[in-house]
Structures are given as C-alpha cells and as structure tokens.
C-alpha cells in the first residue's frame, strides 16, 4: 500500500504541474486578443481539456504504451514502481519550477528526460533508436511545422479578408468623468464646476481592433469570435487528449485503478492544477510573445488544434506547448511584432527541459531507493 501511495502522490504532483503549466495554452489567444477575460478563458479551457482527457480512454491507446517506457528501457523496469515514481517526480519537479517562473515548457520533454534519466540511474540500457524515432523527431518538428503553417495560413486569410473588403476598426473608449464641485465663497447657493472637461484615450489593454464587414451575408464579427472560441476549445481538447495518457501511463501498474481509473484521476488533478496555478504562464503566453487580434488568434488556434489532434490519432508524442507557441511565433514573425527576447527565453527553457528532467529523474530514483520509500 505504501508503494502505491508514493507512486500516486508522485503522479498527482506531475498531473497538477501539467495543468498549471499547460491548461491555459489552448485559450491564451482568447485572453491575448481581448476576446475573453482571464476567468472566462480559463473556464472554457478547463472544460475542453477535461473532455479531451476523458476521450483519451478510447482514442489514445498508443500514447499509454509509449509513455510507460516500453521499448525505451529494459522491459522489467517498466513495471517497477520505484522507476515510475522517479519518472513522475523528475518530470513533475521540472514542470513546477518552470511554472513558478512563468515559462511555458513541454511536459512531454520533461517526461522523456525523466524516463531516460531514471532508466540510466537504474542501470538499464537505453534504446536510442526508440528515443530518436518515437520521441525526438516529432518533438523537434512540431513547433517548426506549426510556425510555418500558421504563417502561411495567416497570409492567405489576410489576403482573403482584404479581397472581401473586410476592414478593421479601432474602438474609441468613452466614459463618465467625475468633476469636483465646490460652493462659491460669496455665499451663493449655486455650485461652480472646477476644472475643464478632458478627453482620455483608452489604453492598449482596454481597446482592441474589431472586424467590420460581411461574409456570405453574415457579419464577420459574428463569425470570428464563435470560431475563435471553438478553435480554442479544440486546442484544449487536443491537449487533454494528448497529455493525459502520457501521465496516466505511469499508473498502469497500480492494481486499484486500471486504465480508465488512472485517466480519470489524472484528468481531475490536471483540472485542479490549471484552476489554481495557471496565471503566470497565462501572462507569458497571452501578453509577452506577440500582440494578437481576433483573426490572428483564430489562425494560431486552428493550426495548433489540427497538428495536435492528428498527432494524437497516430500516437506521435508532439508537445502541445511547442505547437501552440510555434503558432504564436509564426504570427509574431509575419506581423513583425514578435517579442524576440521573450521567445529566446522560452527557447532556452525548452532546450534545458529534457536534461533537467533526466537529472531530476535520476536523483529521484536514487532518493527513493536510498530511503526505501518504494
């Protein structure tokens, strides 16, 4: 029972960290473009992610196998509770540290690193062929594919918008102004206004561009915003579908849960992590990579959802983080407003995620053995 408890707590920490770092990524464009405020965007992303997590019971069998370590390390190690708990600890600590500093990193990369690091600490041979073909290639190609696809799609959609005569309008913010009034000193009953009426422009955060025009007889704004919500939901659904089985795979040896029970438990913990601790990564994704309008956010989300859903269907462990960030990098490059300092910091975090996961996974394996916790 102690062995199961240690394993479950380790996986619970990883699932919580995953929710905190990843749950907002699918809806970051809703918040960044002003289509929704933080709470509404987070709520929608949480619901869609949870739906994707539950769907993983049926649609993501191959990811459950890949992330149990089968074929990557010695077969007997994949059923070792100590090894699986070390993997969860290594990956979970990596993601928690990144979340604390507001960096969107890949839980997938952290998991792969921890699988290798804990396997190395256990003295197991590592299948570098499996590591390269199944893990590295999809993880490296997915952000480049998303960046290029988003850039091309946005240019096509932008040209189409201009061709249909759809324009952008910038809002002019108005409101009430409080005017100070004082009694006249000569004792008159009337009050005299002090100061002059001023005009105040809305801030960049308060004012956003809106589309004006029609497409097939329908107001474009009535099309763009609902499609933006749907695309954000699709990205979050895809993330839940893609990430949940990777974490649940670590619980497959638990006798009390089974496959469905492991997925449901992980889904609940991911949901809690997102609701409680998503704010810092949300600010980075929504505000610090590139400014977004509604059409740009919609384009980024459409590309991200298509790439991640296709990867989940074929069992390719792409990172939702890399794909969604790659899409935002593509938008920023095309509109020439990319914040390259922030992008550089994110890329540095990506490069260090896998080795950090490996080091922490190896340390966790040693620690669990030294103190005979598992």
TARAGI-V645266 format. One record per residue. N is the residue number from 0. OMEGA is omega in radians with two decimals (none if undefined). NEAR is the number of other ideal C-beta (glycine too) atoms within 12 Angstrom. Layout:
N;OMEGA;NEAR
N;OMEGA;NEAR
This chain:
0;3.11;12
1;3.13;16
2;3.12;24
3;-3.12;23
4;3.13;17
5;3.13;29
6;-3.10;38
7;3.13;33
8;3.13;27
9;3.13;42
10;3.10;45
11;3.10;33
12;3.11;36
13;-3.14;52
14;3.09;47
15;3.14;37
16;3.11;43
17;3.11;55
18;-3.13;44
19;-3.08;40
20;-2.95;50
21;-2.96;56
22;-3.08;54
23;-3.01;52
24;-3.14;56
25;-3.09;58
26;-3.12;49
27;-3.13;50
28;3.05;53
29;3.14;45
30;-3.08;37
31;-3.13;43
32;-3.13;39
33;3.11;31
34;3.13;37
35;3.03;30
36;-3.02;19
37;-3.06;28
38;-3.13;18
39;3.12;19
40;-3.14;39
41;3.13;37
42;-3.14;27
43;3.12;36
44;-3.13;49
45;3.13;37
46;-3.11;27
47;3.10;38
48;3.14;49
49;3.10;36
50;3.09;27
51;3.12;41
52;-3.14;45
53;3.13;28
54;3.14;29
55;3.09;40
56;-3.05;27
57;-2.89;18
58;-3.00;27
59;-3.10;40
60;-3.07;25
61;3.12;25
62;3.07;39
63;3.14;36
64;-3.09;23
65;-3.02;36
66;2.92;45
67;3.14;34
68;-3.10;43
69;-3.13;26
70;3.14;26
71;3.09;39
72;-3.14;37
73;-3.03;21
74;-3.10;17
75;-3.12;17
76;-3.07;32
77;3.07;31
78;-3.14;22
79;3.13;30
80;3.12;34
81;3.13;36
82;-3.10;44
83;3.10;47
84;3.11;40
85;3.09;50
86;3.14;55
87;3.13;52
88;-3.12;43
89;3.14;50
90;-3.12;52
91;3.12;41
92;3.12;34
93;-3.10;45
94;3.12;48
95;3.12;33
96;3.13;26
97;3.13;38
98;-3.12;40
99;-3.14;19
100;3.05;21
101;-3.12;28
102;3.07;38
103;3.13;49
104;-3.08;46
105;3.00;48
106;3.11;54
107;3.10;51
108;3.10;43
109;3.12;51
110;3.14;53
111;3.10;43
112;-3.13;43
113;3.07;50
114;-3.13;50
115;-3.09;42
116;3.12;38
117;3.08;48
118;3.10;40
119;3.13;32
120;3.13;33
121;-3.14;30
122;-3.11;18
123;2.98;26
124;-3.14;19
125;3.09;27
126;-3.11;24
127;3.05;17
128;3.08;14
129;-3.12;24
130;-3.11;28
131;-3.04;17
132;-3.04;18
133;-3.01;30
134;-2.98;38
135;-3.05;25
136;3.10;19
137;-3.10;36
138;-3.13;37
139;-3.07;26
140;-3.02;23
141;3.13;39
142;3.11;37
143;3.10;23
144;3.14;32
145;-3.12;42
146;-3.13;35
147;-3.11;24
148;-3.13;31
149;3.12;45
150;-3.13;31
151;-3.13;21
152;-3.12;31
153;3.11;36
154;3.12;22
155;-3.13;19
156;3.11;32
157;3.11;25
158;3.11;15
159;3.12;18
160;3.13;28
161;3.14;16
162;3.11;12
163;3.11;20
164;3.11;14
165;-3.05;28
166;3.05;17
167;3.07;22
168;3.08;17
169;-3.07;17
170;3.01;17
171;-3.00;13
172;3.10;16
173;3.12;12
174;3.13;12
175;3.09;8
176;3.11;13
177;-3.10;11
178;3.11;14
179;3.08;12
180;-3.13;12
181;3.06;13
182;3.09;13
183;-3.07;13
184;-3.13;7
185;3.07;8
186;-3.14;7
187;-3.08;10
188;-3.06;8
189;3.10;11
190;-3.09;12
191;3.12;15
192;3.11;14
193;3.13;13
194;-3.10;12
195;3.09;9
196;-3.12;11
197;3.08;10
198;-3.11;11
199;3.09;14
200;3.09;14
201;3.11;16
202;3.13;11
203;-3.14;15
204;-3.05;16
205;-3.07;16
206;-3.13;18
207;3.09;30
208;3.08;25
209;3.10;25
210;3.09;35
211;-3.13;21
212;-3.12;25
213;3.05;17
214;-3.06;22
215;3.09;11
216;-3.12;10
217;3.08;16
218;-3.07;17
219;-3.13;30
220;3.12;27
221;3.08;19
222;-2.98;25
223;-3.07;36
224;3.08;27
225;3.10;20
226;3.10;29
227;3.09;41
228;-3.13;31
229;-3.14;24
230;3.09;44
231;3.08;49
232;3.12;35
233;3.10;38
234;-3.13;52
235;3.07;50
236;3.14;39
237;3.13;44
238;3.09;57
239;3.13;51
240;-3.04;44
241;-3.00;56
242;-3.05;57
243;-3.13;53
244;3.11;45
245;-3.14;55
246;-3.13;50
247;3.13;48
248;-3.13;42
249;-3.13;50
250;-3.05;41
251;3.13;34
252;-3.11;32
253;-3.04;33
254;-3.02;16
255;-2.98;16
256;-2.99;22
257;-3.06;17
258;-3.10;26
259;3.13;23
260;3.12;19
261;-3.13;38
262;3.14;41
263;3.13;26
264;3.13;33
265;3.14;49
266;-3.14;40
267;-3.12;28
268;3.05;39
269;3.12;52
270;-3.13;36
271;3.13;25
272;3.12;38
273;-3.11;43
274;-3.03;26
275;-2.88;20
276;-3.05;30
277;-2.89;42
278;-3.03;27
279;3.09;25
280;3.10;46
281;3.14;37
282;3.13;22
283;-3.09;36
284;-2.99;51
285;-2.97;43
286;-2.88;27
287;3.12;31
288;3.10;44
289;2.98;38
290;-3.10;26
291;2.86;40
292;-3.02;34
293;-3.13;39
294;3.12;44
295;3.09;46
296;3.12;47
297;-3.13;41
298;-3.13;39
299;-3.11;53
300;3.12;54
301;3.14;37
302;-3.12;42
303;-3.10;52
304;-3.14;42
305;-3.12;28
306;-3.06;41
307;3.11;48
308;3.10;33
309;3.13;24
310;3.13;38
311;-3.14;43
312;-3.08;22
313;3.06;20
314;3.12;25
315;-3.04;31
316;3.06;44
317;3.11;46
318;3.07;47
319;3.10;53
320;-3.11;48
321;-3.13;43
322;-3.10;51
323;3.08;55
324;3.10;48
325;3.09;42
326;3.11;50
327;3.06;50
328;3.13;41
329;3.09;36
330;-3.14;47
331;3.12;31
332;-3.11;27
333;-3.11;30
334;3.06;27
335;3.11;12
336;3.13;21
337;3.08;27
338;-2.96;26
339;3.08;17
340;3.10;14
341;3.14;27
342;3.10;30
343;3.11;17
344;3.11;23
345;3.13;38
346;3.09;25
347;3.10;17
348;3.11;34
349;-3.10;35
350;-3.08;20
351;-3.08;25
352;-3.07;38
353;3.09;35
354;3.09;23
355;3.09;35
356;3.14;45
357;-3.13;34
358;-3.12;29
359;3.08;40
360;3.11;45
361;3.12;31
362;-3.14;24
363;3.12;41
364;3.11;40
365;-3.09;26
366;-3.12;24
367;3.11;33
368;-3.10;23
369;-3.11;14
370;3.07;14
371;3.13;12
372;-3.13;23
373;none;32
